[in-house]
């Protein structure tokens, strides 16, 4: 029951984070630089989709350019991948 409760809390926090990204209240750059523990298992692709002006095609293009798999989690990014992704998003 504790695991279920923790999973539900993480899901609701991620949903709120996606809404904040969509509304511009949260920054994808800050999220990638210093991710909270509850977002480290989220997929980078899913977080990119929550950012305004980023759809499936643009998100896939950026991930391909940075040599990142669409199934990669935020916590699983190497420092090189993290830096490349942030610089690509700033362009």
C-alpha positions in Angstrom: 0.0 0.0 0.0 2.9 2.4 0.7 4.3 1.8 -2.8 0.9 2.5 -4.4 0.5 5.7 -2.4 4.1 6.8 -3.3 3.5 6.0 -7.0 0.2 8.0 -7.0 2.0 11.0 -5.4 4.8 10.9 -8.0 2.2 10.7 -10.8 0.3 13.7 -9.5 3.5 15.7 -9.0 4.6 14.9 -12.6 1.2 15.9 -13.9 1.5 19.2 -12.1 5.0 19.7 -13.4 3.8 19.1 -17.0 1.0 21.7 -16.4 3.6 24.1 -15.1 5.9 23.5 -18.1 3.0 24.1 -20.4 2.0 27.3 -18.7 5.6 28.6 -18.5 5.8 28.5 -14.7 8.6 25.9 -14.8 11.7 25.8 -16.9 12.8 22.7 -18.8 16.4 24.0 -18.4 16.3 24.0 -14.6 14.5 20.7 -14.6 17.3 19.1 -16.7 20.1 20.7 -14.7 18.9 19.8 -11.3 16.0 17.3 -11.4 14.1 16.5 -8.2 14.3 12.8 -7.2 10.6 12.2 -8.1 11.2 13.2 -11.7 14.4 11.3 -12.4 12.4 8.2 -13.7 10.3 10.3 -16.1 11.1 10.0 -19.8 12.9 13.0 -21.4 10.6 12.7 -24.4 7.5 13.1 -22.3 8.8 16.2 -20.5 9.8 17.8 -23.9 6.2 17.2 -25.1 4.9 19.3 -22.2 7.0 22.3 -23.3 5.1 24.8 -25.5 6.0 24.7 -29.2 7.5 21.2 -28.9 5.5 18.4 -30.5 6.5 14.8 -31.3 8.5 15.7 -34.5 10.5 18.5 -32.9 11.2 16.5 -29.7 12.3 13.5 -31.7 14.5 15.7 -33.9 16.3 17.3 -30.8 16.8 13.9 -29.2 18.2 12.4 -32.4 20.6 15.4 -32.8 21.8 15.0 -29.2 22.1 11.2 -29.7 19.5 10.4 -26.9 17.1 7.5 -27.1 13.4 8.6 -26.8 13.1 6.0 -24.0 15.9 7.6 -21.9 14.9 8.9 -18.4 15.9 12.2 -17.0 18.0 10.5 -14.3 19.7 8.3 -16.9 21.1 11.2 -18.9 24.9 11.5 -18.9 26.4 14.9 -18.3 27.3 15.2 -22.1 23.7 14.4 -23.1 22.3 16.8 -20.5 24.6 19.6 -21.7 23.9 19.0 -25.4 20.2 18.8 -24.8 20.1 22.1 -22.8 22.2 23.9 -25.5 19.9 22.6 -28.2 16.8 23.8 -26.3 18.3 27.3 -25.9 18.6 27.8 -29.7 
